[in-house]
């Protein structure tokens, strides 16, 4: 009996090295322009198509106007809020975009932090009209009062709501 020569199976092919993530060139450019004009602005994070900056509350309107007029962020997508209960702060985040060619996929988040025990922020309805309903929702859900808002009427909660805002972390839902 002859034994046929057997060849060992070929080693599996090495996987291709992971592709490097694209450099956040546009985000870095926007961040540098904001920081050049507003050195107190803090870059929280930056990705290829995303940038978040936090500014002092007294600068939110100026930074937002600059983003709209000088940088071309011509529309607002949404306004969000975060309850940082351990830090006794509330954060308001404006997500804005541009309709300019080459920028429609980019989102700039402009944030400010305010004290939970005095939750007052400047309205940005004068900068982006579309902030109207989003600020009203943020007011109802987190209790942030937008100073100068043209129409702070109830939007979602019942008119007789007299409890903590329901998205505050210390709110306890009845029945739980």
N, C-alpha and C positions, 0 to 999 in steps of 0.2 A: 504494500500500500504506500502510495506516495502521498506525501502531504503537500497540498498546494500552498505555495507561498502566499501568505495573506499580508496585506498592507494595512497598517493601522488607519483608522478613519482620520480624515483631515481635521486639523484643529479648527474650531469655529472661528469665523472671521472676527476680527476685533471690531467692536462698535465704533462708529464714527465719533470723533471727539465732539462734545457739545459745542454748538455754535455760540460764539460770544454774543451777549446781549447788546443790542444797539446802544450806542452812547446817547444819553439824553441831551442831544445838541440843542434842540428847540427849548426844552425845559431849562437848560443851563443859561441860554440866551435870555429868556424871559426873567429868570431869577436874577441874573446880573443887572438887568435894567431896573427891576424893582428895587434891588438892594442899593444900586447907585443913587436912586432918588430918595429911597427910604431906608437908611442904614439900620434902623431898628427892626425892620422886617426879618423874621427868622424863617429860613427854609426848613420845613419839616421833613419833606421827602420829595424826590424827583425821579421820574421814570421817563421812558421815551416819549410818552404822550400825556403825561400827568405831572402836575406840580402843585404842591401845597405850601403856602406861606401863611404864617401867623403874624399879625400885626397888633400893636396896642389899640385898644378900643377907640382912642381919640384920633387914630389915623385911618380907620377902616373906610371912611367915606373918601378921603384923599387918595388912598391906594386904589380903591375901586374906580374912581373917576380916571385916574392915571391908566389903569388897565383897560378901561373902555376907550378913552380918547387917544392915548398915545400908543397903546399896544394892540388895539383893534378887537378887544373882547367885547363884542357888541350885543350879546344876549346872555341871559341867565337861564341855567337849566333847572336849578333847584336851590333851596335853602334848607340846611339841615342843622340839627342841634345835638349836642352831646352833654350828658350830665356827668361831670367828673366829681362825684360826691365826695370822694376821699380828699380831693384838693379844694373842696368848697367852691367850685367853679362850674360855670356853664360855658359851652363853646358854641358859637354860631359859625357855620361854614357856608359860604356862598360858592356854588359851583357855576363857573361861567365859561363860555365858549366863543368861538369866532366863526363867522360865515365866509371869511377870506379864503381864497384858494390856498391849499397846503396847510390849513389850520383847522379844518372842520373836525378832525379827529383828536384835537388837543383839548384838555380840560384843565383849567386853572381853578384851584380851590383857594379862596381867600378866607382866612379864619381870624376870629378874635375870641378872647376869653374874658368873661365878666364874672363878678362875684355872684354866688347863688343867692346871697341874702339881699342883694340889690341888683336884680337882673334887668338892667337897662342897657339897650344898644341903640345906636342911631339907625334909622331906617335907611335903606338904600333904594327905595322906590323912585327917588329922584334921579338915581343913576341908571337903574334898570327897572323900568315900569313893571316888568314881569315878576319882580320880587313881591308884589302886593299879596297875592294869595299865600305864597310860601311863608312870608313873615307872619301872616295871620295864623297859619297852621302852627308854626313854631311857637308863637305866643300862647296858643291854647294848649299845646301838648307839653311844653316845657316851662311856661310861665315867663318867658322873656318879653319884656315890654319894649317895643320899638318906638323910640322917641321920634315924634314928627310923622308917624304913619298916617296917611290920609284917610284910612277907613279901618279902624281897629275893631270892627264889629265881629261878633261870633261867626265862626265859619263851620266848625264841625261838632263841637260839644253843645249840649243843651243849654239854653239861655240861663237856666237855674243851676248850672254846675257850680258847686261851692266847695269842692274838694281840692286837694293838691293837683297840679297838672299831671295827667296820667303817664307821661313818659319820664317823670322824675323817678330816680331810683328809690326814693323813700316812699313812693306812693304804694299803698296796699290796696289791691283790688278787693271790693266787697265779695264775700263768698269764697275767698281763698283761705 
